[in-house]
Amino acid sequence: MNNSKHILRPGKRNIMPSINVTEPVKLSPHTKTPSASGILKHEDKELNCFAAVPRGAEEFAAAELGLLGISSAKPGKGGVSFITHRKGLYSANLWLRTASRILVQLSQFPCSSPKELYDGTFALPWHDIITPEMTLSVDCSLRDSALTHSGFVALKTKDAVVDRIREAYGRRPNVDTNSPDVRINVHLHKNVCTISLDSSGESLDRRGYRLERNEAPLRETLAATVVALTGWDGSMPLADLMCGSGTIPVEAALLATATPPGLQRRFGFQNWLDFDASLWNNLCEEAKKGIRTLPVGVVSGYDLDSKALSIARKNSAMAGLEGRIHFFHTAMQEFRPDGEKGIIILNPPYGKRLGEEDDLRELYCQIGDVMKKYCRGWTGYVLTGNLELAKYIGLKASRRFVLFNGAIECRLLKYDLY
């Protein structure tokens, strides 16, 4: 079994889940290629899309799409496939809190040789999608296919793309190793090649507010998933007792204020030749009108690391929440809840290095002690990648959610505190 990934950019890798798109546009080297207007340019054209999400968050991402009026969402392993139009694609990038990127499928064809890969890629009207003045990059993932070298597949795909553009314009675009205008995704699974455009550009967890990070930051997408799984809606207090650089409190505040997570950033589709600036601006203006004010003190974060708290305050201010989230320079053990009901969230260290588990047992015991002694009536949630350490909390979890923090399989443990 081969499951390799490659990005045609030095020193970077991208993990892509298995794509399960609906009713793909199938092309072969002998099929007359459609114009780009047939793929992207008509506003009412149906687009086959795939939203990659942290494993374990697929059902919630599908529900998010449903709230946007996209009823075709089908959750699968590592993501959600759906059909939408241009407005839905823009809205999904603007609003999805759990997705890491959204791909738009262009073509799907049999591929078991370099020639089939080249011909199938060359068949697409790249000259109507990319001009020689634009830059591109190719992301690639392989699994269970005759072609086993991801670097070769990415390079061959790039060759076909630039050759098609050179044929039309007499010159070719360049590959950008940092910030390409167009990102092309190639997914090869069981000798079927799916070619997509990455509509997001940079990963969607890059909201634009987190300019500084501590040593082990939680991705914004996972933090948003954790908050969503608690069912919290801003009507009661929420406290992160080990907040670090503040990702969970900020994501909670963005959710409670109905602030789109993508409001402060740029997306890949904004570089496309068919980009509808008027439609995009209208969506953003409409979203801004719906943003609510967060009552001061509803969301709070606690940490003993003064440097991390300084970063948390800066990130909160960048997110437009300066002064709305309370951050306290204090130990978790000093937490005393304000109010009869609320949500507690903790993301303690997992102890993955040799010898760390011994040092962390006491910390997990203290987590249980704080919740038992002082948080009666509240609900506690602990995200951990170490179930052995979780036993030292000393409480029985009423529910367990499986989530992945990168490659680490984690559990979000729910504790009803009576």
N, C-alpha and C positions, 0 to 999 in steps of 0.2 A: 504494500500500500504506500502510495506516495502522496504527501500532503504538503507541498512546498509553496512558498509565496515569494514574490519578487516585485520590487518597484524599480523602475528604470531611473533611479536616483541614488547616488553613492551613499552607502552607510545607513539606509533607511529600509524598514520592512513594514508591511501592512498585512494584517490578518483579515481575510475576507471569509465570511461564512458561505456555505453552499447556497447558491441562488436558486430560488424556486419561483420563477416569474410566470405570469398568467398570459396565455395566448401571445407568445413572442412573435416578433416580426422575423420570419425566417428568410434568409437569403442564401444563395449559393453562388459560387463564382460564375455560374452560367445564367443567373437570374438578372434581368434588367434592373439596375439599381434605381431606387426611388430618389427623387430630389430631396434636399434637406427640408424643403417646405413640407414634404410628405411625412417627415419624421418629427420635426420640431416646430415649424413656423406657424401653423394654424393654431389659434388659441383654443379651439374646441377639439383639437386632435387628441385622441386617447393616448396616454403615455404609460407604458409598462414600467413600473418602478419597484425598487427594493430598498427598504430602510434597514440598514445594519444597526443592531442594538446590542447592549451587553446581554450575554446569555442569562436567561432567567427573567428578562424584562419584555419578552416578546408580546405577551398578552396585553400588558399595559400599553405598549407602543401601538398595538392595534386599536385599543380603546381611544388613545389620543387621536389617531387618524379618524376614528368614527366621530369624535367631537368636532372635527374639521369638515364634516360632511362627506368623508370618503368612506363609503360603505363596503368597498370591495376588499378591505384589508384581510389578508390571510397570514396569521403568524406561523412561523416555522423555526427551525433551529438557527438561532443567531440573528433573526431578523423577521421582517414582515414584507410580503409582496403586496402590491396594490396597483390599481389602475386609476388614473386621475387625468386632469387636464393641466394646462399651464398654471392657472390660478391655484390649483390644488398643490402642484409641485412647489410653487413659491411659498404657499402657506405652510406646507409641511416643514420646509427648511426653517422658516421663521418661528414656528410654534413647538415642534417636537422637542420635548425635554430629555427623552431617553435615547434618541437615535444618534449614532456617531457619523453617519453619512447616508446620502440618498442617491441611488444610482438610477439612471434612465436607460433602459435597454434599447439598443439600436438594432442588434442582429443576433441570430443564433443559428449555428450551422455545424454539421459533422466535421470533426477535425482529428485526424490520427497521423498527420504528417506535416512537415514544414510547409510543403506546397499548399496543402489545404488551408493551413493557417494564413499564409500570405494571400492566397487568392480570395479567401472569404473576407479578410480584412480590407484588401484592395477594392473589393466590390462596393464598399460603402462610399457615398459621395462626400468624402472628407473635404474636398475643395469647396463645398458649400457650407461646411461647418467650421473649418479652420483656414485662415489666410496665412500666407508666408510671413506676415508681420507678427503673428501670434506665436506663443511658445506652448509646448505640450510636455506631458510626462505620461508614462505608461505604468499602471499598477497591474500586477499579475498574481493569480493564485491558481494552483494546480492540485488535482486530486484524481487518482485512479485513471490515468490517461497514458496513452502511448508516448506523448511528449512529456519528458520528466524533468527537464532543466528549465526552471522558471526564468532565469536570466536570458536564456536563448529565446524563449517564447516572447518575453517583453521586447527584446531587440528586434525579432522578426516582425512583430506587430508594428513597432515604430517604423521599420523600413517600409512596410506596406503603406502606412499612413502618409509618410512624407513623399514616397514615390507617386502616390495618387495626386497629391497637392502639386508636386513638381510638374507632373504631366499637364495639369491644368494651367498653372501660372508660370512655369519656366523657372521657378525657384522654390525653395523649401523652407519650412519653419524650423526653429531650433528647439532643442530639448532644454528645459529650465530645471535645474536641480533643486531649486528652492521654492519658487512661487510661480508655477506655470499658469498660463491663461486657461488651458483646457487640460483636464485630467481624464485619461482614458483608462477604463478598467477592463481587463481580460480575465475571464473566469473559465477555466478548462476543467470539466468534470466528466469522467467516463466518456472521453472522446467527443464531447459536445462543447463547442466554444460559444460563450456568451460575451458579446462586446457591448459595453455600456459607457455612457458619459457620467462622470461624477459631478452631480449638480451642486454639491456642497463646497467643494474646494478643500480648505482646511477642515479637519475633523470638527463635527458640530459641538464637541465638548469644549472647544475653544470659543467661549462666549464673548470674550473681549474684555471682561472685567478682571480676570485673574492675571495681573501683570507679574506678580511675584508668587512663588510656590515654595512650600517647605520641602523637607527631604523626601517625604513619602505622601504626596498629595493624593486625595481621592478624586477620581475623574468627576467632572460636573455631571455627566450623564448618569453615572452610578449613584451619586449623591441625590440627584433628582428622583431616581427610581426608589431609593430608600425612603425618601420623604413621602412619595406617592403611595408606597405600600403601607405606610402607617395610617393612611386615610385622613391625615391632618388637612384641615381646610382654612386654618387661620382663626378659627373661632375660640381656640383655647391656647394656652402657652405651649411653646416648644423650646426645649433646651438641649443643646449639644454639650455634654459634659467633658468632652475631649476634642474641642473644635479645631485645633491646629490652625491652618490658614483660613478657616471659616467657610469652607465650601458648602457644607450641609446647611448652616444658617442662611447663607446667601441664596442657595437654591430654594430653601423653604420660603424665604421672603419673596422671591420672584414668583413662586407659585401662588402665594397668598394675595399678592398684589395684581395678579393676572398680567404680569409683565412677560412679553415674549422673550425667550432666552436668546434668540438670534437678532435682537433689535440693534445691537451695537457692533455688528460685524458685517463683513462682506462675504459673498457666496460665489461659488464657481459659475453658476448660471448667469451672473451679472457680466461675465466676459463673453458669453455666447452671442453669436451674430443675431439671433432672434430675440435677444433680451428686450422685454417690454418694460421700460422704465416707468411709464405712467401707471401700469397695473401694480408694479412693485411699490411705488410711492403711495398709492392709494391704500394698499394693504397695511403698510407701516403706519400711515396716519390714522387709519381706522383702529389699529391695535393700540396706539398711544392714547386714544380717547377712552379706552376701556381700563386703563391702568388705575388701580385703587391705591389709596394711601395706607401704609402699614402702621397700625397703632404702635407707639413706642413701647418696647419691653415685651411684646408678645413673643418675639424670637430672641433668644440669648445664646451666647457661647462662653464656655469656660475652658481655661487652659493655664498651666503653670509656665509655659514657654513664652516669655515676654516678646521674643523675636517673632514667633508665630502669630501672636495676637496683634502685633504691629502690622504684619502682612494682612491679617484678617480685616483690620479696620480699613486699610488702604483698598483692599478688594471690595469691601462693602461700599465704600465711597464711590469707587469706579462703577459699581452696579446701580448707582443712584439711590443708595440706601443709607447714606451717611447720617449717623445719629439715630437711625430707626432700629438697628440691632444693638443690643447691649452686650458688650464683651467684658468678661471679668477675669482678672489675673488672680486666679485662685485654684486650689486643688479640687479635684472631683469630690473628695471626701467632705469638703466644706459646703457642698451644694445643699440648699434648703429650698424646696419648691414654694412658689408663691401662687396660691390658688388651690382649690380642691381637686381639679382635674387638669391633666396636661399630658404632653408627650415628652419622653426622654429618649435621646438617641446617643449611642456611643459607638465609636469605631476604634477599639483598642488595638494595640500591636498584636500581630499574630504569632510572633516568636519563631520565624522561619530559620534563623541562624542557630548554629549549634550552641547549646547552653542557655539560650535566651528563655526557653520555656520555664526553667527553674526560677528565673527572676520575675517572670510575669504571673506566676501563680497567685502571688499575694495581691497583685493588681486586680485580677479577676475576682478574687475573694472580696476585695473592697467594693467592686462594682455591685455585687450581690448585697453586701451590707448596707450600702447607701440606699439602694432601692427598697430593701426590706424595712429599714428603720425610719426613713424620712419621706418616702414617696407614695404612701398609701393613697389609693384613689387615682393615681396616675397610671400610665402605661409605658413600659420600658421596651426599648428595641436595641439590640446589640448586634452589630455586624462583625463577624469574625471568620477568619479562615482557619481556625484551629479549634475543632470541637472538643479536643481533650482539655484545653484550657477553659473552654466554656463550662465544663462540668464544675469548675471551682466557683462559678457564680452562685451555685447552691439553690437555684430556683428552677422550677419546672416551666419550660417554655410552652405556651398555649398554642403557638403556631411557628412553623419554620419555613422560610422562603429560601430557595436555592438561587444564588446570584454568583456571578463571576467578577472578581476584581482583577482584570487582565486575565492571566492564565490560572489564577488562584480560585479554586472552588470555595465559595463562602456560604455561610448561613446568616440570614437575618432572623434573629430569634426574638419573638414577642413574649413579653412577660406582663400578665395582668396582675397588678399589685393591689392586694386587699389589706 
